């Protein structure tokens, strides 16, 4: 859903509601090079990299509101995606 040059768009607070309802850990992960799959689909192999950035247990986020949690996840992703882009591009 990202059609801009920014590596990460703002996380939506509503997407955190499922985690609150399920009371399960949140696994923050980033996927790199998926944009190149469409360009290389038939012509050549494309390496896609998945990185588990952090696991946030329910006990750590149960007292946070959804907007604060969304900002926390966004910051974790920003830190890790920039590192991955530099490493694999």
Beta strands, then each sheet from edge to edge (+ up, - down):
strand 1: 26-32
strand 2: 49-56
sheet 1: 1+ 2-
end
